Amino acid sequence: MRRLLPAFSVAMLLSITATVHAGDGPEFWNCEALWYNRNQIYKEAGYCFRTSRAIRAFGNGGCQYDNLNYVPLSEVQRREIAEIQRYERIRNCPR
């Protein structure tokens, strides 16, 4: 089965893919890549997005949790999110 990509603008896709390379971590990512990767973790854990930006990027198909506090995240995922958020703050990324 072929998986379709979410509806992204070409500029957004280029921005994300140009900054994420094998072995690179969040310290190398721009704000778009940080946002995308943080929300990808939430998507995989079943979060139901509320913002139009996140819904356009990830959709809400199969989502189970409306409240971030109830999303079942592993300790590894929590650490990844915290690290990404740290770099979002360092870069003054929009919220």
N, C-alpha and C positions, 0 to 999 in steps of 0.2 A: 504494500500500500504506500503510495507516495504522500509524503507529508507536505502540506502547503505552508509557506512562510506567512507570518502575520502581515497585515497591510502596513508597511513602512514606507516612508518617503525614500527615494533613492539617496538623498543627502544623508538621512539618518542612518541607513544601512552602511553607506560608505564610511561614515564617521565611526560607527561601532566596529566594523570589521577592520578598519585601518588601525585601530588601536589595540585590538585583542589578538595576540599571536600566541602560539604554543609556548608555554613556559612563562609568559608574562603575567604578572599579577596586577591587582588594583592600583598599585603605585604607578603603573604605566598607562592606565586607562583615563580617557577624558570623561566629562560629566555624563554624556549620553551612554557610554559603555558602563559606567558605574551604575547608573539608574537601571539600565537594562538587566545587568547581571544580578543586581539586588532583587529586582522584581521577578526574575526568572526563578530564583529560589522560592519565593512566595508562590508563584504559579505552580511549580512542581509539588508544593506541599498542599495545594488545594484552596488557596485564598481566592475570594471573590472580589475582584477589583471594583473600585468606585469611580475613579477618574476616567474621563474619556480617553486620555492619552494611554493609560494602561490597558483599558478595554480594547482600544484599537490595536495595541501591540500584542496582547496576549489572549484577549477574549475571556469569557467567563464560562466556557463549556467545561463541565465536569467539576466546577468549583464547589466547595463544601463549607467554607468558613467565611462568614461576613465580618468577623472580628479578628484582627491580627493577634490578639491575646490568646485566641483559641487555636491558632494554626499550629499543628504539631511539628515542631522543628527539632532536629537533633542538636546536640551541643556543637558539632562541627558546623552545621548550617548557621547557628546563632553567632558563632565566632566569625564566619565568613561575612555575614550581614553587618556585624559590628565593625569589621575591618573596612568594608566597602563604605559604610556611613562615615567612618573616620576620614577617608580620602575625599568623600563628598564635602565634608566640612572644610578640610584643608584647601580644596579647590573652590570653595564658596559656590558650590553647585546650587541651582535653584531647587526649591522644595516642591 
